[in-house]
Amino acid sequence: MHQTSSRLLRMTEDERPYTRDFEDLFSTLMVSLPLIPHRVRFSRIEHTFTTEEAMTNLGSLKFSQSNRMPDPKDPSRIVTTTTTTTFSMAREMARSVCQRFLDARFVESVEGKTDFTSKSAVWQLTPKGMHILARFCQRNGIHQRHVNELLDSPRNVMQLVILERESDSDKINSDGPTISVLFRRFAGDTGPNLKSLSTGSDSDSVGEYATGYVGVRMQRSRRGDKEAPYAFTGKAAYDWLMNCCTVVDKREVFEIAQAFILHGLVEPVMESGANAQRFQPSKHVLYAVTQKGMRTACWVTSPNGSVNGEGALQARVPNGVTRDSNTNRMTVILRDPALRLLFREYLRETHCEENLAFYVEVKSFLSDYGRTKSSSLPPRLDVIRETLASAYSLYNAFLAPGSPCELNIDHNLRNALAGRMTRAVGEDEQMITSLDEVAQLFDQAQSSVFKLMASDSVPKFSREPKYASVLRERNVEGMISNLAATSIS
């Protein structure tokens, strides 16, 4: 069983690749490279690559994902399902893509280079790049020796903030509550990261924020303001957001930083007029954390018990799921970007993030399936083939026996999925029928995973002290009551 998908990178309205496609392209390239030691001056730098190696490999990339399993109808027969995704591009385009990897802080120069013009320039992955690669390898079951050696290195310590994005536009969710949750990580929820900036020097920003757990580098306010005693430079803010979050473009950094200003969490020091609302990534421009910012970061006690808690959420409970308090709580979490960001962090800590990842990816697949079915009559076969290939990738990553992120779902449903996914797809009308059957089974699997998260992870998440204050601030119980009342009416 072999499904092949080859397509252009999806581009957003502002002409950048969709984040998931961009990260997958980067990870596929890294897996294809030997990542061997290269000599720079008098040192040998481990796990590196040259500009020429990257250019050559990007010219024709191929990534295959396979899973071997017994045939459900004949256990003595082994069936292998394989999906292959290919990327190809001209050399100048490859150079431009590599520059985007550099700008996104996925890679860094060992020699201080700022572009990919030199063929012999040596590059290495940043902690951010390694985190992205590690997630890709886990999802796709990659266990190549040279990749494992890199990921086992002491430099792989980053815990990125996985920003929530709108599935259709790939825009970062920037509503008030989500910005507040992100600001807590940015500011440092254990208190300000105080370091003197009086020398004017900038330490290695990649090394400074290598783990993602330390807040932005701060200093005590020079003006001695008791209302806003801590400040940071625009450059420090830019570095933290670019290094510690899944932003891929400097425009996204500006958007988040300006949201901090607009929501009153920080304010420019000694700035007024139009510049006060325009974030400047300069080491000469200071921003102070406001009283609201300090309360949001939990440095000081909030004067009132609830913020941003108004508004009922319109949410859809998956088919076959009965409503109860945890079901409603799960629905609220899935529909609220701020809560979903926190829930993802909790699942990562408890080693079951794959449940949420599967739910979100199936949602995207079913959305693509719906568009495929409605785009033309009959649907184009190349689009159907591509959608089916996506389904096989999901199956091999999350549902096939022995898959890298194998989920705990109902035995009968698992057998039904195995039976469908190991059957020949056929062509023309048969392919359309196959896609319909696959979509129906994935919808059932999504509901099964929803039930699992609602019954097991959500109650524990709700009791976790680390997140309790945010849940109270978001007035989750009030949103649950509104959701329940809406469903009854």
Backbone torsions as a table, in degrees:
resi	resn	phi	psi	omega
1	MET	NA	116.4	-175.8
2	HIS	-136.3	118.8	175.9
3	GLN	-111.7	131.8	-178.2
4	THR	-117.7	134.2	178.4
5	SER	-128.6	128.3	175.7
6	SER	-139.1	116.3	-175.5
7	ARG	-149.4	166.0	176.9
8	LEU	-74.1	152.5	173.1
9	LEU	-62.9	133.2	175.4
10	ARG	-69.6	138.1	-178.5
11	MET	-116.8	142.8	178.7
12	THR	-81.1	175.8	179.2
13	GLU	-62.4	-30.1	179.2
14	ASP	-95.0	24.4	169.4
15	GLU	62.2	44.3	168.5
16	ARG	-127.4	153.2	-179.6
17	PRO	-65.3	148.2	172.4
18	TYR	-57.1	139.8	-173.2
19	THR	-56.2	-45.6	-178.4
20	ARG	-62.7	-44.6	178.8
21	ASP	-64.1	-41.0	-179.2
22	PHE	-63.8	-44.9	179.1
23	GLU	-66.7	-38.7	178.9
24	ASP	-66.9	-39.2	177.2
25	LEU	-62.8	-45.1	177.9
26	PHE	-59.7	-47.5	-177.2
27	SER	-66.0	-39.5	177.3
28	THR	-61.3	-41.0	177.6
29	LEU	-62.8	-45.8	-178.2
30	MET	-62.6	-39.5	178.2
31	VAL	-64.3	-33.6	-177.1
32	SER	-77.3	-20.2	-177.7
33	LEU	-84.2	149.0	179.9
34	PRO	-71.0	-25.2	179.2
35	LEU	50.1	56.7	-178.6
36	ILE	-99.4	169.5	177.5
37	PRO	-66.6	142.1	174.0
38	HIS	-128.4	143.9	-179.1
39	ARG	-86.4	128.9	175.9
40	VAL	-126.2	113.4	-173.7
41	ARG	57.4	-109.9	-176.6
42	PHE	-112.2	15.7	-178.2
43	SER	-124.4	151.2	172.7
44	ARG	-102.2	120.4	-177.3
45	ILE	-101.9	120.5	-177.2
46	GLU	-71.9	155.3	170.3
47	HIS	55.4	51.0	-177.4
48	THR	-123.7	171.4	177.8
49	PHE	-148.1	162.1	179.8
50	THR	-102.8	164.9	175.5
51	THR	-56.4	-45.1	-177.2
52	GLU	-62.1	-41.0	178.4
53	GLU	-61.9	-42.7	179.7
54	ALA	-66.4	-43.7	-179.7
55	MET	-60.3	-45.9	-177.1
56	THR	-64.1	-45.6	-177.6
57	ASN	-69.0	-35.5	179.8
58	LEU	-67.6	-20.9	178.8
59	GLY	-62.2	-28.1	-179.9
60	SER	-158.2	90.4	-179.3
61	LEU	-100.8	142.2	176.1
62	LYS	-140.4	132.0	178.4
63	PHE	-126.8	122.8	179.4
64	SER	-115.5	141.0	179.5
65	GLN	-127.5	120.1	-174.7
66	SER	-124.4	153.6	174.1
67	ASN	-144.8	127.3	178.8
68	ARG	-101.2	133.8	-179.2
69	MET	-153.5	156.0	175.6
70	PRO	-67.2	144.9	174.7
71	ASP	-66.8	124.1	-178.9
72	PRO	-55.8	-29.4	-179.0
73	LYS	-88.8	-19.1	-178.7
74	ASP	-148.5	90.4	-175.2
75	PRO	-59.2	-19.9	179.4
76	SER	-75.4	-13.5	-177.9
77	ARG	-102.6	129.5	179.3
78	ILE	-96.6	129.2	178.5
79	VAL	-111.8	133.1	177.3
80	THR	-111.8	123.8	174.3
81	THR	-104.7	131.4	-177.2
82	THR	-133.3	134.3	171.8
83	THR	-119.9	135.7	-179.0
84	THR	-123.8	126.3	176.3
85	THR	-115.0	132.6	-178.2
86	THR	-118.7	146.6	173.6
87	PHE	-126.8	140.0	174.1
88	SER	-147.9	145.9	-178.3
89	MET	-160.3	157.5	177.0
90	ALA	-70.2	163.0	-173.2
91	ARG	-62.6	-43.5	-180.0
92	GLU	-66.2	-36.2	174.9
93	MET	-64.4	-40.5	177.8
94	ALA	-60.0	-40.7	178.3
95	ARG	-63.9	-40.9	178.8
96	SER	-64.3	-40.6	179.1
97	VAL	-64.3	-43.1	178.2
98	CYS	-61.4	-37.5	177.5
99	GLN	-63.8	-37.4	176.4
100	ARG	-64.2	-38.3	176.4
101	PHE	-61.4	-39.9	178.9
102	LEU	-67.3	-46.7	-179.2
103	ASP	-62.5	-31.4	-179.7
104	ALA	-82.1	0.7	179.9
105	ARG	66.2	29.8	173.0
106	PHE	-79.2	-33.0	179.5
107	VAL	-132.7	164.5	177.1
108	GLU	-144.9	154.2	179.3
109	SER	-80.0	139.6	174.7
110	VAL	-78.3	-20.1	-173.7
111	GLU	-111.1	6.0	-179.1
112	GLY	84.9	17.3	178.3
113	LYS	-71.5	151.9	-179.9
114	THR	-116.1	0.7	177.0
115	ASP	-156.0	177.0	-174.0
116	PHE	-104.7	36.8	180.0
117	THR	-81.1	-29.6	-179.2
118	SER	-86.1	122.9	-178.1
119	LYS	-63.8	-32.9	-174.9
120	SER	-93.6	1.6	-179.9
121	ALA	-59.7	141.8	-175.8
122	VAL	-106.5	135.6	-175.6
123	TRP	-128.5	154.9	174.1
124	GLN	-139.0	160.3	178.3
125	LEU	-75.6	143.3	171.6
126	THR	-81.4	168.3	172.7
127	PRO	-55.5	-36.1	177.2
128	LYS	-63.9	-46.8	179.2
129	GLY	-60.7	-39.1	179.2
130	MET	-66.4	-37.8	178.0
131	HIS	-63.1	-43.8	179.3
132	ILE	-64.1	-42.5	178.1
133	LEU	-63.7	-41.0	-179.2
134	ALA	-62.5	-41.4	179.1
135	ARG	-65.2	-39.4	178.5
136	PHE	-63.9	-44.9	-179.1
137	CYS	-66.1	-38.1	178.0
138	GLN	-64.7	-43.7	-177.5
139	ARG	-66.7	-31.7	-174.4
140	ASN	-108.0	5.8	175.3
141	GLY	65.5	40.3	-179.3
142	ILE	-91.3	125.8	-179.1
143	HIS	-133.0	45.3	178.6
144	GLN	-76.4	142.4	-171.7
145	ARG	-58.0	-48.2	-175.2
146	HIS	-66.2	-30.5	177.4
147	VAL	-73.4	-43.5	179.2
148	ASN	-60.5	-39.8	179.7
149	GLU	-63.2	-39.1	177.1
150	LEU	-65.1	-47.8	-175.7
151	LEU	-70.5	-20.5	176.2
152	ASP	-86.6	-1.4	-177.5
153	SER	-73.3	156.3	-178.4
154	PRO	-62.1	-17.3	-177.7
155	ARG	-79.1	-13.1	-177.5
156	ASN	-87.6	77.6	-176.2
157	VAL	-126.6	1.6	-175.1
158	MET	-72.0	138.8	170.0
159	GLN	-120.1	89.8	-175.5
160	LEU	-65.1	150.5	167.0
161	VAL	-82.0	113.7	-178.9
162	ILE	-83.8	98.9	-175.8
163	LEU	-68.8	140.8	177.3
164	GLU	-80.9	136.6	-177.3
165	ARG	-128.2	153.0	174.1
166	GLU	-73.0	128.1	-171.5
167	SER	-63.8	-34.8	-176.1
168	ASP	-79.2	-41.0	-173.8
169	SER	-102.9	-16.5	-175.9
170	ASP	68.4	12.8	177.8
171	LYS	-75.5	145.3	177.7
172	ILE	-68.7	134.1	173.4
173	ASN	-66.5	121.4	-175.2
174	SER	-126.8	31.1	174.5
175	ASP	-69.5	164.2	-175.3
176	GLY	-53.5	-51.7	-179.6
177	PRO	-60.7	-40.1	179.2
178	THR	-65.7	-41.9	177.0
179	ILE	-61.2	-38.0	179.1
180	SER	-64.4	-42.9	178.9
181	VAL	-63.5	-43.4	179.2
182	LEU	-64.9	-38.1	-178.7
183	PHE	-63.2	-32.9	178.2
184	ARG	-59.8	-43.9	177.6
185	ARG	-68.0	-40.8	-179.2
186	PHE	-61.3	-46.8	-176.5
187	ALA	-77.1	-27.8	-176.4
188	GLY	97.6	105.6	-173.6
189	ASP	-76.7	-1.4	175.2
190	THR	-102.9	5.3	-179.4
191	GLY	123.0	167.5	-176.6
192	PRO	-66.2	142.4	177.0
193	ASN	-86.8	85.1	-171.3
194	LEU	-82.7	120.7	173.6
195	LYS	-144.1	139.8	-177.2
196	SER	-68.0	133.7	175.7
197	LEU	-111.0	9.3	-172.9
198	SER	-65.5	-25.4	179.9
199	THR	-72.9	-19.0	-179.5
200	GLY	80.9	-1.8	-179.2
201	SER	-84.7	152.6	177.7
202	ASP	-114.1	118.3	176.9
203	SER	-71.3	170.8	179.4
204	ASP	-61.1	109.6	-174.8
205	SER	-64.9	-32.9	179.0
206	VAL	-66.1	-44.5	179.2
207	GLY	-70.3	-35.0	-178.2
208	GLU	-59.2	-41.6	-176.0
209	TYR	-113.2	38.2	-171.7
210	ALA	-64.5	-26.8	-177.5
211	THR	-97.2	-24.8	-176.3
212	GLY	83.4	-4.6	-178.5
213	TYR	-89.8	-19.8	-178.3
214	VAL	-89.6	135.8	179.5
215	GLY	-71.3	176.0	-179.1
216	VAL	-60.1	145.4	-179.3
217	ARG	-65.0	127.3	-175.8
218	MET	-127.2	168.2	172.4
219	GLN	-140.3	163.4	174.5
220	ARG	-70.8	141.0	-175.8
221	SER	-58.6	132.6	-178.8
222	ARG	-68.0	-23.7	-177.5
223	ARG	-86.9	0.0	178.5
224	GLY	63.0	31.5	-176.4
225	ASP	-78.1	117.8	179.6
226	LYS	-70.6	-25.3	179.4
227	GLU	-76.1	-27.6	179.6
228	ALA	-141.1	75.3	-170.7
229	PRO	-79.2	-10.4	-176.1
230	TYR	-121.7	140.7	-176.8
231	ALA	-139.5	161.5	177.8
232	PHE	-145.9	160.7	179.9
233	THR	-85.8	159.0	175.8
234	GLY	-62.3	-35.0	179.1
235	LYS	-67.1	-41.4	178.6
236	ALA	-61.0	-40.6	178.4
237	ALA	-63.7	-44.8	179.3
238	TYR	-59.7	-46.2	-179.1
239	ASP	-61.9	-45.0	-178.0
240	TRP	-62.9	-48.5	-177.5
241	LEU	-63.7	-39.0	-179.2
242	MET	-73.6	-35.0	-176.8
243	ASN	-84.4	-30.2	-168.3
244	CYS	-109.9	-1.2	-179.2
245	CYS	-126.0	166.0	179.1
246	THR	-85.9	38.4	170.2
247	VAL	-76.6	146.9	-177.6
248	VAL	-125.1	2.3	-174.2
249	ASP	-150.0	141.3	-177.4
250	LYS	-62.1	-25.8	178.2
251	ARG	-63.3	-33.2	177.9
252	GLU	-69.4	-35.5	176.2
253	VAL	-62.2	-45.8	179.2
254	PHE	-60.8	-40.9	-178.9
255	GLU	-61.9	-44.6	-178.8
256	ILE	-69.1	-46.3	-178.2
257	ALA	-61.8	-40.5	178.1
258	GLN	-68.1	-30.8	176.4
259	ALA	-66.0	-36.4	175.0
260	PHE	-58.3	-40.8	179.7
261	ILE	-69.9	-48.2	-176.0
262	LEU	-63.7	-31.9	179.7
263	HIS	-87.3	6.2	174.0
264	GLY	74.6	20.8	-179.9
265	LEU	-84.8	-30.2	175.7
266	VAL	-137.4	162.9	176.7
267	GLU	-144.7	145.7	179.1
268	PRO	-68.8	143.7	177.6
269	VAL	-91.6	125.0	177.5
270	MET	63.1	31.3	175.8
271	GLU	-120.9	148.2	177.4
272	SER	-149.1	170.6	178.1
273	GLY	73.8	-148.9	-175.3
274	ALA	-63.3	-35.0	-178.1
275	ASN	-64.3	-22.8	-177.5
276	ALA	-64.5	-28.9	-179.0
277	GLN	-101.9	3.2	-178.6
278	ARG	-111.5	111.4	-178.3
279	PHE	-63.8	136.1	179.0
280	GLN	-123.7	118.2	-175.8
281	PRO	-81.3	48.5	-174.0
282	SER	-107.7	146.1	176.7
283	LYS	-76.1	-6.3	179.2
284	HIS	-97.9	-1.6	179.6
285	VAL	-113.0	125.1	-178.2
286	LEU	-102.9	146.0	174.2
287	TYR	-126.7	133.8	-179.1
288	ALA	-103.3	144.6	176.1
289	VAL	-80.9	124.4	-177.9
290	THR	-78.2	174.6	174.7
291	GLN	-60.5	-40.7	176.9
292	LYS	-62.9	-39.7	178.2
293	GLY	-63.6	-40.2	179.4
294	MET	-67.8	-35.9	175.9
295	ARG	-68.4	-41.6	-180.0
296	THR	-62.8	-37.6	179.1
297	ALA	-78.5	-2.1	-179.6
298	CYS	66.4	27.1	173.6
299	TRP	-78.5	-30.0	178.3
300	VAL	-130.6	160.5	-178.2
301	THR	-75.9	135.5	178.3
302	SER	-71.0	136.7	-179.7
303	PRO	-68.8	-18.7	176.9
304	ASN	-132.1	160.4	-170.8
305	GLY	-84.8	-5.0	-174.3
306	SER	-150.4	132.6	171.3
307	VAL	-135.1	151.9	176.7
308	ASN	52.1	35.4	-175.9
309	GLY	-103.7	6.7	-174.9
310	GLU	-88.0	159.7	172.3
311	GLY	99.2	124.9	173.7
312	ALA	-83.8	148.2	179.4
313	LEU	-100.1	132.3	172.7
314	GLN	-84.6	115.5	-174.7
315	ALA	-136.7	155.3	179.3
316	ARG	-112.3	124.5	174.0
317	VAL	-85.2	132.4	-178.3
318	PRO	-56.5	153.5	178.8
319	ASN	-57.6	140.3	176.3
320	GLY	83.5	3.6	-179.4
321	VAL	-105.9	127.2	179.7
322	THR	-87.0	138.5	-178.5
323	ARG	-75.5	134.1	164.8
324	ASP	-147.6	-173.7	-175.2
325	SER	-61.8	-41.8	-179.8
326	ASN	-72.2	-32.4	175.1
327	THR	-62.9	-46.0	178.3
328	ASN	-65.4	-38.5	178.8
329	ARG	-63.7	-40.9	177.9
330	MET	-63.4	-41.8	179.5
331	THR	-62.5	-43.5	178.4
332	VAL	-62.1	-43.6	-179.7
333	ILE	-61.3	-45.1	-177.3
334	LEU	-66.0	-29.9	-176.9
335	ARG	-92.3	-8.2	-176.9
336	ASP	-110.4	112.3	-175.8
337	PRO	-57.5	-38.2	-178.5
338	ALA	-65.3	-46.0	179.6
339	LEU	-68.2	-36.0	179.9
340	ARG	-65.5	-37.1	178.2
341	LEU	-62.9	-44.0	178.8
342	LEU	-67.6	-42.1	-179.3
343	PHE	-62.3	-38.5	177.9
344	ARG	-62.6	-42.0	178.3
345	GLU	-63.1	-40.2	178.7
346	TYR	-64.2	-44.4	179.5
347	LEU	-63.3	-36.2	177.1
348	ARG	-63.2	-42.5	179.6
349	GLU	-64.5	-31.9	-178.3
350	THR	-99.0	11.6	172.7
351	HIS	61.9	38.6	174.2
352	CYS	-140.4	34.7	178.4
353	GLU	-63.8	-21.5	-177.7
354	GLU	-61.8	-26.4	179.0
355	ASN	-63.3	-48.1	179.5
356	LEU	-69.5	-38.5	179.0
357	ALA	-59.8	-43.1	179.7
358	PHE	-64.9	-45.7	-178.9
359	TYR	-57.3	-46.9	-177.8
360	VAL	-67.1	-40.7	-177.7
361	GLU	-70.9	-35.3	176.0
362	VAL	-67.4	-37.2	176.3
363	LYS	-58.5	-43.2	178.0
364	SER	-66.0	-41.6	179.1
365	PHE	-62.4	-45.0	-179.4
366	LEU	-66.2	-31.8	175.4
367	SER	-66.6	-43.9	176.5
368	ASP	-62.3	-40.4	178.9
369	TYR	-60.7	-44.7	179.0
370	GLY	-61.6	-42.3	178.5
371	ARG	-66.5	-37.5	179.3
372	THR	-62.3	-41.9	-177.8
373	LYS	-71.1	-29.9	-174.2
374	SER	-100.3	-9.1	-173.3
375	SER	-70.2	-36.1	-179.5
376	SER	-158.1	158.5	179.4
377	LEU	-123.3	116.5	-9.6
378	PRO	-75.2	163.1	179.3
379	PRO	-61.9	149.2	178.7
380	ARG	-66.3	136.4	-175.3
381	LEU	-67.5	-32.6	179.5
382	ASP	-67.8	-34.2	177.4
383	VAL	-70.1	-40.6	177.6
384	ILE	-62.4	-43.8	-179.7
385	ARG	-61.4	-41.1	178.8
386	GLU	-65.7	-41.0	179.3
387	THR	-66.2	-39.7	176.4
388	LEU	-63.7	-40.3	178.8
389	ALA	-60.7	-38.6	176.9
390	SER	-62.7	-39.2	178.9
391	ALA	-63.9	-41.8	179.0
392	TYR	-65.6	-37.0	176.6
393	SER	-62.4	-44.7	177.4
394	LEU	-61.2	-44.2	-178.7
395	TYR	-62.2	-46.7	-178.2
396	ASN	-66.4	-28.9	-178.2
397	ALA	-82.7	-35.5	-169.2
398	PHE	-120.3	-23.4	-166.9
399	LEU	-122.4	-26.2	-178.3
400	ALA	-67.4	147.0	176.7
401	PRO	-55.2	128.4	180.0
402	GLY	78.6	9.4	-179.6
403	SER	-67.3	156.0	-173.2
404	PRO	-60.5	-32.6	-179.9
405	CYS	-122.1	44.8	-172.4
406	GLU	-56.5	129.4	-176.9
407	LEU	-96.0	156.7	178.7
408	ASN	-94.3	97.1	179.1
409	ILE	-123.8	170.3	-177.9
410	ASP	-54.3	137.5	-176.0
411	HIS	-60.0	-43.8	-178.7
412	ASN	-65.5	-40.3	178.1
413	LEU	-66.2	-39.6	178.3
414	ARG	-61.0	-43.0	178.7
415	ASN	-64.6	-39.5	179.1
416	ALA	-63.8	-40.5	177.7
417	LEU	-65.0	-44.3	-179.6
418	ALA	-62.5	-40.4	179.2
419	GLY	-63.4	-41.2	-179.4
420	ARG	-72.4	-43.4	-173.9
421	MET	-74.3	-18.7	178.5
422	THR	-99.1	3.7	177.2
423	ARG	-91.4	148.4	178.9
424	ALA	-59.9	143.0	-177.3
425	VAL	-82.1	-39.2	-177.4
426	GLY	82.7	-169.9	-177.7
427	GLU	-130.0	168.6	174.7
428	ASP	51.7	-123.7	-175.5
429	GLU	-61.8	-33.7	179.0
430	GLN	-63.3	-35.2	179.0
431	MET	-66.7	-39.2	177.1
432	ILE	-63.2	-43.0	177.9
433	THR	-62.4	-42.0	178.8
434	SER	-60.2	-43.0	-179.8
435	LEU	-64.1	-40.5	177.4
436	ASP	-59.9	-44.7	-179.0
437	GLU	-65.8	-42.5	179.7
438	VAL	-63.4	-43.9	-179.3
439	ALA	-61.7	-40.5	179.7
440	GLN	-64.0	-42.2	179.7
441	LEU	-68.5	-37.7	178.1
442	PHE	-67.9	-34.3	175.8
443	ASP	-62.0	-41.3	177.5
444	GLN	-66.7	-41.7	179.3
445	ALA	-63.3	-38.4	177.8
446	GLN	-62.3	-42.4	178.0
447	SER	-63.4	-38.1	179.0
448	SER	-63.5	-42.3	179.9
449	VAL	-70.4	-35.8	175.0
450	PHE	-57.4	-47.8	179.8
451	LYS	-59.8	-42.0	-179.0
452	LEU	-62.5	-46.3	179.7
453	MET	-65.3	-40.1	-177.6
454	ALA	-65.6	-39.4	-175.2
455	SER	-84.0	-28.6	-173.4
456	ASP	-109.2	-55.7	-171.9
457	SER	-79.9	-39.3	-174.6
458	VAL	-62.1	-46.8	178.8
459	PRO	-59.3	-39.5	179.7
460	LYS	-68.9	-41.2	177.8
461	PHE	-60.7	-42.3	-177.2
462	SER	-66.2	-27.2	-179.6
463	ARG	-91.6	-8.6	-175.9
464	GLU	-69.4	117.1	-177.1
465	PRO	-56.4	-33.3	-177.8
466	LYS	-58.3	-30.2	-176.3
467	TYR	-110.1	-4.8	-173.0
468	ALA	-59.0	-40.7	-176.4
469	SER	-65.0	-38.8	179.5
470	VAL	-66.8	-41.1	179.3
471	LEU	-62.3	-36.6	177.6
472	ARG	-69.0	-43.6	-179.2
473	GLU	-61.9	-37.7	179.7
474	ARG	-78.2	-5.5	180.0
475	ASN	52.9	52.6	-176.3
476	VAL	-60.2	-40.3	-178.6
477	GLU	-63.0	-37.0	177.0
478	GLY	-66.1	-39.1	178.0
479	MET	-66.7	-35.9	177.4
480	ILE	-64.3	-43.3	178.9
481	SER	-62.1	-43.1	178.3
482	ASN	-63.5	-39.3	179.5
483	LEU	-65.5	-42.4	179.3
484	ALA	-64.0	-42.2	-179.7
485	ALA	-64.3	-39.1	179.4
486	THR	-63.4	-40.9	-177.2
487	SER	-69.3	-33.0	179.8
488	ILE	-71.3	-41.7	-178.7
489	SER	-71.8	NA	NA
